[in-house]
Amino acid sequence: MGVSIYGLMGDGGRGVVKEIFAVVYAPKKKKRLPASCVQKMDSESAALEASDPDRKRHAAVVAGPSTSSESQQIYYLVRWLN
């Protein structure tokens, strides 16, 4: 049985993975995102400013990175910002 992303994050942000603001290249809006599609940003406003939905680059809050069962680095979508 899998563990929810919230279980990995733990209380007070001291868990295994961290929430970050990002711009995500997402031709299809998925919940699991390869690290190669995630650009870390310093703030929510920076993510929103750098996003370009017409080019499928969306501002988001993601959690990660985490290693998938296929040994790939992935991020989990927490929420879309635009």
mmCIF file of the N, C-alpha and C atoms, coordinates in Angstrom:
data_MODEL
# 
_entry.id   MODEL 
# 
loop_
_atom_site.group_PDB 
_atom_site.id 
_atom_site.type_symbol 
_atom_site.label_atom_id 
_atom_site.label_alt_id 
_atom_site.label_comp_id 
_atom_site.label_asym_id 
_atom_site.label_entity_id 
_atom_site.label_seq_id 
_atom_site.pdbx_PDB_ins_code 
_atom_site.Cartn_x 
_atom_site.Cartn_y 
_atom_site.Cartn_z 
_atom_site.occupancy 
_atom_site.B_iso_or_equiv 
_atom_site.pdbx_formal_charge 
_atom_site.auth_seq_id 
_atom_site.auth_comp_id 
_atom_site.auth_asym_id 
_atom_site.auth_atom_id 
_atom_site.pdbx_PDB_model_num 
ATOM 1   N N  . MET A 1 1  ? 0.851  -1.170 0.000   1.00 0.00 ? 1  MET A N  1 
ATOM 2   C CA . MET A 1 1  ? 0.000  0.000  0.000   1.00 0.00 ? 1  MET A CA 1 
ATOM 3   C C  . MET A 1 1  ? 0.898  1.234  0.000   1.00 0.00 ? 1  MET A C  1 
ATOM 4   N N  . GLY A 1 2  ? 0.545  2.249  -0.793  1.00 0.00 ? 2  GLY A N  1 
ATOM 5   C CA . GLY A 1 2  ? 1.330  3.473  -0.896  1.00 0.00 ? 2  GLY A CA 1 
ATOM 6   C C  . GLY A 1 2  ? 1.094  4.412  0.272   1.00 0.00 ? 2  GLY A C  1 
ATOM 7   N N  . VAL A 1 3  ? 1.981  5.371  0.391   1.00 0.00 ? 3  VAL A N  1 
ATOM 8   C CA . VAL A 1 3  ? 1.884  6.407  1.413   1.00 0.00 ? 3  VAL A CA 1 
ATOM 9   C C  . VAL A 1 3  ? 1.465  7.695  0.722   1.00 0.00 ? 3  VAL A C  1 
ATOM 10  N N  . SER A 1 4  ? 0.532  8.424  1.310   1.00 0.00 ? 4  SER A N  1 
ATOM 11  C CA . SER A 1 4  ? 0.118  9.690  0.700   1.00 0.00 ? 4  SER A CA 1 
ATOM 12  C C  . SER A 1 4  ? 1.256  10.688 0.764   1.00 0.00 ? 4  SER A C  1 
ATOM 13  N N  . ILE A 1 5  ? 1.246  11.657 -0.141  1.00 0.00 ? 5  ILE A N  1 
ATOM 14  C CA . ILE A 1 5  ? 2.272  12.693 -0.151  1.00 0.00 ? 5  ILE A CA 1 
ATOM 15  C C  . ILE A 1 5  ? 2.255  13.469 1.153   1.00 0.00 ? 5  ILE A C  1 
ATOM 16  N N  . TYR A 1 6  ? 1.094  13.659 1.743   1.00 0.00 ? 6  TYR A N  1 
ATOM 17  C CA . TYR A 1 6  ? 1.018  14.387 3.004   1.00 0.00 ? 6  TYR A CA 1 
ATOM 18  C C  . TYR A 1 6  ? 1.678  13.602 4.127   1.00 0.00 ? 6  TYR A C  1 
ATOM 19  N N  . GLY A 1 7  ? 1.651  12.283 4.058   1.00 0.00 ? 7  GLY A N  1 
ATOM 20  C CA . GLY A 1 7  ? 2.347  11.463 5.038   1.00 0.00 ? 7  GLY A CA 1 
ATOM 21  C C  . GLY A 1 7  ? 3.861  11.589 4.910   1.00 0.00 ? 7  GLY A C  1 
ATOM 22  N N  . LEU A 1 8  ? 4.351  11.759 3.676   1.00 0.00 ? 8  LEU A N  1 
ATOM 23  C CA . LEU A 1 8  ? 5.782  11.935 3.457   1.00 0.00 ? 8  LEU A CA 1 
ATOM 24  C C  . LEU A 1 8  ? 6.260  13.309 3.899   1.00 0.00 ? 8  LEU A C  1 
ATOM 25  N N  . MET A 1 9  ? 5.366  14.301 3.842   1.00 0.00 ? 9  MET A N  1 
ATOM 26  C CA . MET A 1 9  ? 5.762  15.666 4.169   1.00 0.00 ? 9  MET A CA 1 
ATOM 27  C C  . MET A 1 9  ? 5.902  15.874 5.664   1.00 0.00 ? 9  MET A C  1 
ATOM 28  N N  . GLY A 1 10 ? 5.168  15.158 6.452   1.00 0.00 ? 10 GLY A N  1 
ATOM 29  C CA . GLY A 1 10 ? 5.289  15.244 7.901   1.00 0.00 ? 10 GLY A CA 1 
ATOM 30  C C  . GLY A 1 10 ? 4.754  16.545 8.465   1.00 0.00 ? 10 GLY A C  1 
ATOM 31  N N  . ASP A 1 11 ? 4.838  16.686 9.780   1.00 0.00 ? 11 ASP A N  1 
ATOM 32  C CA . ASP A 1 11 ? 4.345  17.875 10.472  1.00 0.00 ? 11 ASP A CA 1 
ATOM 33  C C  . ASP A 1 11 ? 5.372  18.991 10.416  1.00 0.00 ? 11 ASP A C  1 
ATOM 34  N N  . GLY A 1 12 ? 4.904  20.189 10.168  1.00 0.00 ? 12 GLY A N  1 
ATOM 35  C CA . GLY A 1 12 ? 5.777  21.358 10.230  1.00 0.00 ? 12 GLY A CA 1 
ATOM 36  C C  . GLY A 1 12 ? 6.860  21.395 9.169   1.00 0.00 ? 12 GLY A C  1 
ATOM 37  N N  . GLY A 1 13 ? 6.676  20.689 8.057   1.00 0.00 ? 13 GLY A N  1 
ATOM 38  C CA . GLY A 1 13 ? 7.654  20.736 6.985   1.00 0.00 ? 13 GLY A CA 1 
ATOM 39  C C  . GLY A 1 13 ? 8.955  19.998 7.257   1.00 0.00 ? 13 GLY A C  1 
ATOM 40  N N  . ARG A 1 14 ? 8.977  19.099 8.244   1.00 0.00 ? 14 ARG A N  1 
ATOM 41  C CA . ARG A 1 14 ? 10.203 18.368 8.571   1.00 0.00 ? 14 ARG A CA 1 
ATOM 42  C C  . ARG A 1 14 ? 10.215 16.980 7.958   1.00 0.00 ? 14 ARG A C  1 
ATOM 43  N N  . GLY A 1 15 ? 9.341  16.714 7.023   1.00 0.00 ? 15 GLY A N  1 
ATOM 44  C CA . GLY A 1 15 ? 9.231  15.382 6.449   1.00 0.00 ? 15 GLY A CA 1 
ATOM 45  C C  . GLY A 1 15 ? 10.289 15.094 5.399   1.00 0.00 ? 15 GLY A C  1 
ATOM 46  N N  . VAL A 1 16 ? 10.070 14.050 4.653   1.00 0.00 ? 16 VAL A N  1 
ATOM 47  C CA . VAL A 1 16 ? 11.008 13.574 3.654   1.00 0.00 ? 16 VAL A CA 1 
ATOM 48  C C  . VAL A 1 16 ? 11.075 14.522 2.462   1.00 0.00 ? 16 VAL A C  1 
ATOM 49  N N  . VAL A 1 17 ? 9.934  15.031 2.010   1.00 0.00 ? 17 VAL A N  1 
ATOM 50  C CA . VAL A 1 17 ? 9.898  15.942 0.868   1.00 0.00 ? 17 VAL A CA 1 
ATOM 51  C C  . VAL A 1 17 ? 9.378  17.299 1.317   1.00 0.00 ? 17 VAL A C  1 
ATOM 52  N N  . LYS A 1 18 ? 9.706  18.329 0.534   1.00 0.00 ? 18 LYS A N  1 
ATOM 53  C CA . LYS A 1 18 ? 9.325  19.700 0.872   1.00 0.00 ? 18 LYS A CA 1 
ATOM 54  C C  . LYS A 1 18 ? 8.427  20.282 -0.209  1.00 0.00 ? 18 LYS A C  1 
ATOM 55  N N  . GLU A 1 19 ? 7.535  21.189 0.178   1.00 0.00 ? 19 GLU A N  1 
ATOM 56  C CA . GLU A 1 19 ? 6.733  21.941 -0.787  1.00 0.00 ? 19 GLU A CA 1 
ATOM 57  C C  . GLU A 1 19 ? 7.563  23.106 -1.308  1.00 0.00 ? 19 GLU A C  1 
ATOM 58  N N  . ILE A 1 20 ? 7.512  23.310 -2.617  1.00 0.00 ? 20 ILE A N  1 
ATOM 59  C CA . ILE A 1 20 ? 8.199  24.442 -3.232  1.00 0.00 ? 20 ILE A CA 1 
ATOM 60  C C  . ILE A 1 20 ? 7.296  25.060 -4.295  1.00 0.00 ? 20 ILE A C  1 
ATOM 61  N N  . PHE A 1 21 ? 7.564  26.326 -4.609  1.00 0.00 ? 21 PHE A N  1 
ATOM 62  C CA . PHE A 1 21 ? 6.908  26.965 -5.740  1.00 0.00 ? 21 PHE A CA 1 
ATOM 63  C C  . PHE A 1 21 ? 7.702  26.604 -6.979  1.00 0.00 ? 21 PHE A C  1 
ATOM 64  N N  . ALA A 1 22 ? 7.001  26.442 -8.099  1.00 0.00 ? 22 ALA A N  1 
ATOM 65  C CA . ALA A 1 22 ? 7.678  26.036 -9.327  1.00 0.00 ? 22 ALA A CA 1 
ATOM 66  C C  . ALA A 1 22 ? 6.880  26.453 -10.545 1.00 0.00 ? 22 ALA A C  1 
ATOM 67  N N  . VAL A 1 23 ? 7.578  26.444 -11.672 1.00 0.00 ? 23 VAL A N  1 
ATOM 68  C CA . VAL A 1 23 ? 6.918  26.513 -12.970 1.00 0.00 ? 23 VAL A CA 1 
ATOM 69  C C  . VAL A 1 23 ? 7.082  25.127 -13.563 1.00 0.00 ? 23 VAL A C  1 
ATOM 70  N N  . VAL A 1 24 ? 5.971  24.548 -13.991 1.00 0.00 ? 24 VAL A N  1 
ATOM 71  C CA . VAL A 1 24 ? 5.947  23.172 -14.458 1.00 0.00 ? 24 VAL A CA 1 
ATOM 72  C C  . VAL A 1 24 ? 5.572  23.144 -15.930 1.00 0.00 ? 24 VAL A C  1 
ATOM 73  N N  . TYR A 1 25 ? 6.395  22.473 -16.743 1.00 0.00 ? 25 TYR A N  1 
ATOM 74  C CA . TYR A 1 25 ? 6.015  22.224 -18.128 1.00 0.00 ? 25 TYR A CA 1 
ATOM 75  C C  . TYR A 1 25 ? 5.088  21.019 -18.096 1.00 0.00 ? 25 TYR A C  1 
ATOM 76  N N  . ALA A 1 26 ? 3.827  21.255 -18.456 1.00 0.00 ? 26 ALA A N  1 
ATOM 77  C CA . ALA A 1 26 ? 2.827  20.195 -18.336 1.00 0.00 ? 26 ALA A CA 1 
ATOM 78  C C  . ALA A 1 26 ? 1.871  20.213 -19.518 1.00 0.00 ? 26 ALA A C  1 
ATOM 79  N N  . PRO A 1 27 ? 2.221  19.479 -20.599 1.00 0.00 ? 27 PRO A N  1 
ATOM 80  C CA . PRO A 1 27 ? 1.276  19.374 -21.716 1.00 0.00 ? 27 PRO A CA 1 
ATOM 81  C C  . PRO A 1 27 ? -0.062 18.778 -21.266 1.00 0.00 ? 27 PRO A C  1 
ATOM 82  N N  . LYS A 1 28 ? 0.010  17.869 -20.298 1.00 0.00 ? 28 LYS A N  1 
ATOM 83  C CA . LYS A 1 28 ? -1.181 17.303 -19.652 1.00 0.00 ? 28 LYS A CA 1 
ATOM 84  C C  . LYS A 1 28 ? -1.008 17.548 -18.164 1.00 0.00 ? 28 LYS A C  1 
ATOM 85  N N  . LYS A 1 29 ? -2.019 18.056 -17.523 1.00 0.00 ? 29 LYS A N  1 
ATOM 86  C CA . LYS A 1 29 ? -1.906 18.340 -16.093 1.00 0.00 ? 29 LYS A CA 1 
ATOM 87  C C  . LYS A 1 29 ? -2.005 17.031 -15.318 1.00 0.00 ? 29 LYS A C  1 
ATOM 88  N N  . LYS A 1 30 ? -0.856 16.582 -14.821 1.00 0.00 ? 30 LYS A N  1 
ATOM 89  C CA . LYS A 1 30 ? -0.754 15.325 -14.079 1.00 0.00 ? 30 LYS A CA 1 
ATOM 90  C C  . LYS A 1 30 ? -0.427 15.593 -12.627 1.00 0.00 ? 30 LYS A C  1 
ATOM 91  N N  . LYS A 1 31 ? -0.530 14.566 -11.799 1.00 0.00 ? 31 LYS A N  1 
ATOM 92  C CA . LYS A 1 31 ? -0.222 14.687 -10.375 1.00 0.00 ? 31 LYS A CA 1 
ATOM 93  C C  . LYS A 1 31 ? 1.224  14.314 -10.076 1.00 0.00 ? 31 LYS A C  1 
ATOM 94  N N  . ARG A 1 32 ? 1.839  13.494 -10.918 1.00 0.00 ? 32 ARG A N  1 
ATOM 95  C CA . ARG A 1 32 ? 3.248  13.119 -10.761 1.00 0.00 ? 32 ARG A CA 1 
ATOM 96  C C  . ARG A 1 32 ? 4.027  13.767 -11.891 1.00 0.00 ? 32 ARG A C  1 
ATOM 97  N N  . LEU A 1 33 ? 5.086  14.496 -11.550 1.00 0.00 ? 33 LEU A N  1 
ATOM 98  C CA . LEU A 1 33 ? 5.803  15.303 -12.531 1.00 0.00 ? 33 LEU A CA 1 
ATOM 99  C C  . LEU A 1 33 ? 7.283  14.935 -12.545 1.00 0.00 ? 33 LEU A C  1 
ATOM 100 N N  . PRO A 1 34 ? 7.839  14.614 -13.710 1.00 0.00 ? 34 PRO A N  1 
ATOM 101 C CA . PRO A 1 34 ? 9.269  14.331 -13.776 1.00 0.00 ? 34 PRO A CA 1 
ATOM 102 C C  . PRO A 1 34 ? 10.073 15.577 -13.399 1.00 0.00 ? 34 PRO A C  1 
ATOM 103 N N  . ALA A 1 35 ? 11.190 15.383 -12.722 1.00 0.00 ? 35 ALA A N  1 
ATOM 104 C CA . ALA A 1 35 ? 12.021 16.515 -12.292 1.00 0.00 ? 35 ALA A CA 1 
ATOM 105 C C  . ALA A 1 35 ? 12.459 17.371 -13.468 1.00 0.00 ? 35 ALA A C  1 
ATOM 106 N N  . SER A 1 36 ? 12.624 16.783 -14.641 1.00 0.00 ? 36 SER A N  1 
ATOM 107 C CA . SER A 1 36 ? 13.050 17.546 -15.819 1.00 0.00 ? 36 SER A CA 1 
ATOM 108 C C  . SER A 1 36 ? 11.999 18.560 -16.275 1.00 0.00 ? 36 SER A C  1 
ATOM 109 N N  . CYS A 1 37 ? 10.779 18.442 -15.795 1.00 0.00 ? 37 CYS A N  1 
ATOM 110 C CA . CYS A 1 37 ? 9.692  19.360 -16.162 1.00 0.00 ? 37 CYS A CA 1 
ATOM 111 C C  . CYS A 1 37 ? 9.420  20.418 -15.095 1.00 0.00 ? 37 CYS A C  1 
ATOM 112 N N  . VAL A 1 38 ? 10.197 20.414 -14.011 1.00 0.00 ? 38 VAL A N  1 
ATOM 113 C CA . VAL A 1 38 ? 9.952  21.301 -12.871 1.00 0.00 ? 38 VAL A CA 1 
ATOM 114 C C  . VAL A 1 38 ? 11.099 22.304 -12.738 1.00 0.00 ? 38 VAL A C  1 
ATOM 115 N N  . GLN A 1 39 ? 10.750 23.587 -12.764 1.00 0.00 ? 39 GLN A N  1 
ATOM 116 C CA . GLN A 1 39 ? 11.728 24.657 -12.538 1.00 0.00 ? 39 GLN A CA 1 
ATOM 117 C C  . GLN A 1 39 ? 11.406 25.302 -11.194 1.00 0.00 ? 39 GLN A C  1 
ATOM 118 N N  . LYS A 1 40 ? 12.300 25.150 -10.232 1.00 0.00 ? 40 LYS A N  1 
ATOM 119 C CA . LYS A 1 40 ? 12.085 25.700 -8.890  1.00 0.00 ? 40 LYS A CA 1 
ATOM 120 C C  . LYS A 1 40 ? 12.102 27.224 -8.947  1.00 0.00 ? 40 LYS A C  1 
ATOM 121 N N  . MET A 1 41 ? 11.219 27.847 -8.158  1.00 0.00 ? 41 MET A N  1 
ATOM 122 C CA . MET A 1 41 ? 11.140 29.298 -8.080  1.00 0.00 ? 41 MET A CA 1 
ATOM 123 C C  . MET A 1 41 ? 11.247 29.715 -6.615  1.00 0.00 ? 41 MET A C  1 
ATOM 124 N N  . ASP A 1 42 ? 11.660 30.969 -6.398  1.00 0.00 ? 42 ASP A N  1 
ATOM 125 C CA . ASP A 1 42 ? 11.861 31.466 -5.033  1.00 0.00 ? 42 ASP A CA 1 
ATOM 126 C C  . ASP A 1 42 ? 10.569 31.823 -4.316  1.00 0.00 ? 42 ASP A C  1 
ATOM 127 N N  . SER A 1 43 ? 9.516  32.152 -5.078  1.00 0.00 ? 43 SER A N  1 
ATOM 128 C CA . SER A 1 43 ? 8.280  32.610 -4.436  1.00 0.00 ? 43 SER A CA 1 
ATOM 129 C C  . SER A 1 43 ? 7.085  32.324 -5.337  1.00 0.00 ? 43 SER A C  1 
ATOM 130 N N  . GLU A 1 44 ? 5.902  32.476 -4.752  1.00 0.00 ? 44 GLU A N  1 
ATOM 131 C CA . GLU A 1 44 ? 4.671  32.313 -5.528  1.00 0.00 ? 44 GLU A CA 1 
ATOM 132 C C  . GLU A 1 44 ? 4.602  33.359 -6.633  1.00 0.00 ? 44 GLU A C  1 
ATOM 133 N N  . SER A 1 45 ? 4.950  34.604 -6.307  1.00 0.00 ? 45 SER A N  1 
ATOM 134 C CA . SER A 1 45 ? 4.870  35.666 -7.322  1.00 0.00 ? 45 SER A CA 1 
ATOM 135 C C  . SER A 1 45 ? 5.864  35.418 -8.460  1.00 0.00 ? 45 SER A C  1 
ATOM 136 N N  . ALA A 1 46 ? 7.042  34.895 -8.155  1.00 0.00 ? 46 ALA A N  1 
ATOM 137 C CA . ALA A 1 46 ? 8.020  34.579 -9.200  1.00 0.00 ? 46 ALA A CA 1 
ATOM 138 C C  . ALA A 1 46 ? 7.505  33.457 -10.099 1.00 0.00 ? 46 ALA A C  1 
ATOM 139 N N  . ALA A 1 47 ? 6.870  32.468 -9.506  1.00 0.00 ? 47 ALA A N  1 
ATOM 140 C CA . ALA A 1 47 ? 6.309  31.366 -10.289 1.00 0.00 ? 47 ALA A CA 1 
ATOM 141 C C  . ALA A 1 47 ? 5.195  31.866 -11.199 1.00 0.00 ? 47 ALA A C  1 
ATOM 142 N N  . LEU A 1 48 ? 4.325  32.713 -10.664 1.00 0.00 ? 48 LEU A N  1 
ATOM 143 C CA . LEU A 1 48 ? 3.236  33.247 -11.468 1.00 0.00 ? 48 LEU A CA 1 
ATOM 144 C C  . LEU A 1 48 ? 3.764  34.121 -12.608 1.00 0.00 ? 48 LEU A C  1 
ATOM 145 N N  . GLU A 1 49 ? 4.780  34.924 -12.325 1.00 0.00 ? 49 GLU A N  1 
ATOM 146 C CA . GLU A 1 49 ? 5.353  35.807 -13.340 1.00 0.00 ? 49 GLU A CA 1 
ATOM 147 C C  . GLU A 1 49 ? 6.040  35.020 -14.458 1.00 0.00 ? 49 GLU A C  1 
ATOM 148 N N  . ALA A 1 50 ? 6.706  33.924 -14.106 1.00 0.00 ? 50 ALA A N  1 
ATOM 149 C CA . ALA A 1 50 ? 7.441  33.119 -15.085 1.00 0.00 ? 50 ALA A CA 1 
ATOM 150 C C  . ALA A 1 50 ? 6.550  32.141 -15.848 1.00 0.00 ? 50 ALA A C  1 
ATOM 151 N N  . SER A 1 51 ? 5.336  31.932 -15.370 1.00 0.00 ? 51 SER A N  1 
ATOM 152 C CA . SER A 1 51 ? 4.453  30.966 -16.036 1.00 0.00 ? 51 SER A CA 1 
ATOM 153 C C  . SER A 1 51 ? 3.990  31.502 -17.390 1.00 0.00 ? 51 SER A C  1 
ATOM 154 N N  . ASP A 1 52 ? 3.662  30.587 -18.271 1.00 0.00 ? 52 ASP A N  1 
ATOM 155 C CA . ASP A 1 52 ? 3.161  30.927 -19.609 1.00 0.00 ? 52 ASP A CA 1 
ATOM 156 C C  . ASP A 1 52 ? 2.208  29.810 -20.038 1.00 0.00 ? 52 ASP A C  1 
ATOM 157 N N  . PRO A 1 53 ? 0.953  29.880 -19.591 1.00 0.00 ? 53 PRO A N  1 
ATOM 158 C CA . PRO A 1 53 ? 0.003  28.795 -19.883 1.00 0.00 ? 53 PRO A CA 1 
ATOM 159 C C  . PRO A 1 53 ? -0.159 28.491 -21.379 1.00 0.00 ? 53 PRO A C  1 
ATOM 160 N N  . ASP A 1 54 ? 0.017  29.498 -22.237 1.00 0.00 ? 54 ASP A N  1 
ATOM 161 C CA . ASP A 1 54 ? -0.088 29.247 -23.679 1.00 0.00 ? 54 ASP A CA 1 
ATOM 162 C C  . ASP A 1 54 ? 1.006  28.308 -24.178 1.00 0.00 ? 54 ASP A C  1 
ATOM 163 N N  . ARG A 1 55 ? 2.134  28.289 -23.450 1.00 0.00 ? 55 ARG A N  1 
ATOM 164 C CA . ARG A 1 55 ? 3.248  27.388 -23.788 1.00 0.00 ? 55 ARG A CA 1 
ATOM 165 C C  . ARG A 1 55 ? 3.298  26.190 -22.837 1.00 0.00 ? 55 ARG A C  1 
ATOM 166 N N  . LYS A 1 56 ? 2.190  25.975 -22.137 1.00 0.00 ? 56 LYS A N  1 
ATOM 167 C CA . LYS A 1 56 ? 2.031  24.834 -21.220 1.00 0.00 ? 56 LYS A CA 1 
ATOM 168 C C  . LYS A 1 56 ? 3.013  24.866 -20.046 1.00 0.00 ? 56 LYS A C  1 
ATOM 169 N N  . ARG A 1 57 ? 3.372  26.085 -19.608 1.00 0.00 ? 57 ARG A N  1 
ATOM 170 C CA . ARG A 1 57 ? 4.236  26.275 -18.436 1.00 0.00 ? 57 ARG A CA 1 
ATOM 171 C C  . ARG A 1 57 ? 3.383  26.917 -17.348 1.00 0.00 ? 57 ARG A C  1 
ATOM 172 N N  . HIS A 1 58 ? 3.026  26.130 -16.345 1.00 0.00 ? 58 HIS A N  1 
ATOM 173 C CA . HIS A 1 58 ? 2.064  26.533 -15.330 1.00 0.00 ? 58 HIS A CA 1 
ATOM 174 C C  . HIS A 1 58 ? 2.736  26.714 -13.969 1.00 0.00 ? 58 HIS A C  1 
ATOM 175 N N  . ALA A 1 59 ? 2.305  27.738 -13.243 1.00 0.00 ? 59 ALA A N  1 
ATOM 176 C CA . ALA A 1 59 ? 2.779  27.948 -11.876 1.00 0.00 ? 59 ALA A CA 1 
ATOM 177 C C  . ALA A 1 59 ? 2.087  26.934 -10.965 1.00 0.00 ? 59 ALA A C  1 
ATOM 178 N N  . ALA A 1 60 ? 2.849  26.395 -10.026 1.00 0.00 ? 60 ALA A N  1 
ATOM 179 C CA . ALA A 1 60 ? 2.304  25.361 -9.145  1.00 0.00 ? 60 ALA A CA 1 
ATOM 180 C C  . ALA A 1 60 ? 3.065  25.314 -7.836  1.00 0.00 ? 60 ALA A C  1 
ATOM 181 N N  . VAL A 1 61 ? 2.459  24.650 -6.875  1.00 0.00 ? 61 VAL A N  1 
ATOM 182 C CA . VAL A 1 61 ? 3.154  24.236 -5.657  1.00 0.00 ? 61 VAL A CA 1 
ATOM 183 C C  . VAL A 1 61 ? 3.343  22.732 -5.804  1.00 0.00 ? 61 VAL A C  1 
ATOM 184 N N  . VAL A 1 62 ? 4.578  22.288 -5.683  1.00 0.00 ? 62 VAL A N  1 
ATOM 185 C CA . VAL A 1 62 ? 4.884  20.865 -5.817  1.00 0.00 ? 62 VAL A CA 1 
ATOM 186 C C  . VAL A 1 62 ? 5.630  20.393 -4.577  1.00 0.00 ? 62 VAL A C  1 
ATOM 187 N N  . ALA A 1 63 ? 5.631  19.094 -4.366  1.00 0.00 ? 63 ALA A N  1 
ATOM 188 C CA . ALA A 1 63 ? 6.355  18.484 -3.251  1.00 0.00 ? 63 ALA A CA 1 
ATOM 189 C C  . ALA A 1 63 ? 7.378  17.515 -3.815  1.00 0.00 ? 63 ALA A C  1 
ATOM 190 N N  . GLY A 1 64 ? 8.577  17.569 -3.272  1.00 0.00 ? 64 GLY A N  1 
ATOM 191 C CA . GLY A 1 64 ? 9.594  16.649 -3.751  1.00 0.00 ? 64 GLY A CA 1 
ATOM 192 C C  . GLY A 1 64 ? 10.977 17.228 -3.609  1.00 0.00 ? 64 GLY A C  1 
ATOM 193 N N  . PRO A 1 65 ? 11.927 16.637 -4.243  1.00 0.00 ? 65 PRO A N  1 
ATOM 194 C CA . PRO A 1 65 ? 11.800 15.472 -5.119  1.00 0.00 ? 65 PRO A CA 1 
ATOM 195 C C  . PRO A 1 65 ? 11.724 14.167 -4.322  1.00 0.00 ? 65 PRO A C  1 
ATOM 196 N N  . SER A 1 66 ? 11.243 13.179 -5.015  1.00 0.00 ? 66 SER A N  1 
ATOM 197 C CA . SER A 1 66 ? 11.131 11.838 -4.466  1.00 0.00 ? 66 SER A CA 1 
ATOM 198 C C  . SER A 1 66 ? 11.582 10.864 -5.552  1.00 0.00 ? 66 SER A C  1 
ATOM 199 N N  . THR A 1 67 ? 12.067 9.731  -5.168  1.00 0.00 ? 67 THR A N  1 
ATOM 200 C CA . THR A 1 67 ? 12.492 8.735  -6.148  1.00 0.00 ? 67 THR A CA 1 
ATOM 201 C C  . THR A 1 67 ? 11.356 7.750  -6.396  1.00 0.00 ? 67 THR A C  1 
ATOM 202 N N  . SER A 1 68 ? 10.990 7.610  -7.666  1.00 0.00 ? 68 SER A N  1 
ATOM 203 C CA . SER A 1 68 ? 9.898  6.708  -8.030  1.00 0.00 ? 68 SER A CA 1 
ATOM 204 C C  . SER A 1 68 ? 10.376 5.255  -8.000  1.00 0.00 ? 68 SER A C  1 
ATOM 205 N N  . SER A 1 69 ? 9.452  4.339  -8.185  1.00 0.00 ? 69 SER A N  1 
ATOM 206 C CA . SER A 1 69 ? 9.801  2.915  -8.210  1.00 0.00 ? 69 SER A CA 1 
ATOM 207 C C  . SER A 1 69 ? 10.674 2.581  -9.418  1.00 0.00 ? 69 SER A C  1 
ATOM 208 N N  . GLU A 1 70 ? 10.691 3.477  -10.422 1.00 0.00 ? 70 GLU A N  1 
ATOM 209 C CA . GLU A 1 70 ? 11.541 3.297  -11.602 1.00 0.00 ? 70 GLU A CA 1 
ATOM 210 C C  . GLU A 1 70 ? 12.873 4.034  -11.448 1.00 0.00 ? 70 GLU A C  1 
ATOM 211 N N  . SER A 1 71 ? 13.183 4.494  -10.222 1.00 0.00 ? 71 SER A N  1 
ATOM 212 C CA . SER A 1 71 ? 14.417 5.213  -9.892  1.00 0.00 ? 71 SER A CA 1 
ATOM 213 C C  . SER A 1 71 ? 14.526 6.573  -10.582 1.00 0.00 ? 71 SER A C  1 
ATOM 214 N N  . GLN A 1 72 ? 13.403 7.193  -10.897 1.00 0.00 ? 72 GLN A N  1 
ATOM 215 C CA . GLN A 1 72 ? 13.375 8.524  -11.492 1.00 0.00 ? 72 GLN A CA 1 
ATOM 216 C C  . GLN A 1 72 ? 13.036 9.545  -10.413 1.00 0.00 ? 72 GLN A C  1 
ATOM 217 N N  . GLN A 1 73 ? 13.610 10.744 -10.501 1.00 0.00 ? 73 GLN A N  1 
ATOM 218 C CA . GLN A 1 73 ? 13.276 11.823 -9.576  1.00 0.00 ? 73 GLN A CA 1 
ATOM 219 C C  . GLN A 1 73 ? 11.966 12.460 -10.041 1.00 0.00 ? 73 GLN A C  1 
ATOM 220 N N  . ILE A 1 74 ? 10.984 12.527 -9.141  1.00 0.00 ? 74 ILE A N  1 
ATOM 221 C CA . ILE A 1 74 ? 9.683  13.098 -9.480  1.00 0.00 ? 74 ILE A CA 1 
ATOM 222 C C  . ILE A 1 74 ? 9.235  14.065 -8.391  1.00 0.00 ? 74 ILE A C  1 
ATOM 223 N N  . TYR A 1 75 ? 8.329  14.939 -8.788  1.00 0.00 ? 75 TYR A N  1 
ATOM 224 C CA . TYR A 1 75 ? 7.652  15.850 -7.872  1.00 0.00 ? 75 TYR A CA 1 
ATOM 225 C C  . TYR A 1 75 ? 6.167  15.518 -7.905  1.00 0.00 ? 75 TYR A C  1 
ATOM 226 N N  . TYR A 1 76 ? 5.484  15.788 -6.822  1.00 0.00 ? 76 TYR A N  1 
ATOM 227 C CA . TYR A 1 76 ? 4.042  15.579 -6.739  1.00 0.00 ? 76 TYR A CA 1 
ATOM 228 C C  . TYR A 1 76 ? 3.343  16.933 -6.732  1.00 0.00 ? 76 TYR A C  1 
ATOM 229 N N  . LEU A 1 77 ? 2.304  17.060 -7.517  1.00 0.00 ? 77 LEU A N  1 
ATOM 230 C CA . LEU A 1 77 ? 1.521  18.273 -7.543  1.00 0.00 ? 77 LEU A CA 1 
ATOM 231 C C  . LEU A 1 77 ? 0.769  18.442 -6.228  1.00 0.00 ? 77 LEU A C  1 
ATOM 232 N N  . VAL A 1 78 ? 0.916  19.593 -5.603  1.00 0.00 ? 78 VAL A N  1 
ATOM 233 C CA . VAL A 1 78 ? 0.115  19.936 -4.422  1.00 0.00 ? 78 VAL A CA 1 
ATOM 234 C C  . VAL A 1 78 ? -1.081 20.748 -4.877  1.00 0.00 ? 78 VAL A C  1 
ATOM 235 N N  . ARG A 1 79 ? -0.815 21.802 -5.680  1.00 0.00 ? 79 ARG A N  1 
ATOM 236 C CA . ARG A 1 79 ? -1.911 22.579 -6.283  1.00 0.00 ? 79 ARG A CA 1 
ATOM 237 C C  . ARG A 1 79 ? -1.375 23.452 -7.403  1.00 0.00 ? 79 ARG A C  1 
ATOM 238 N N  . TRP A 1 80 ? -2.237 23.725 -8.387  1.00 0.00 ? 80 TRP A N  1 
ATOM 239 C CA . TRP A 1 80 ? -1.917 24.656 -9.458  1.00 0.00 ? 80 TRP A CA 1 
ATOM 240 C C  . TRP A 1 80 ? -2.167 26.072 -8.961  1.00 0.00 ? 80 TRP A C  1 
ATOM 241 N N  . LEU A 1 81 ? -1.329 27.015 -9.374  1.00 0.00 ? 81 LEU A N  1 
ATOM 242 C CA . LEU A 1 81 ? -1.525 28.410 -9.006  1.00 0.00 ? 81 LEU A CA 1 
ATOM 243 C C  . LEU A 1 81 ? -2.221 29.189 -10.119 1.00 0.00 ? 81 LEU A C  1 
ATOM 244 N N  . ASN A 1 82 ? -2.173 28.670 -11.338 1.00 0.00 ? 82 ASN A N  1 
ATOM 245 C CA . ASN A 1 82 ? -2.916 29.296 -12.457 1.00 0.00 ? 82 ASN A CA 1 
ATOM 246 C C  . ASN A 1 82 ? -3.388 28.243 -13.424 1.00 0.00 ? 82 ASN A C  1 
# 
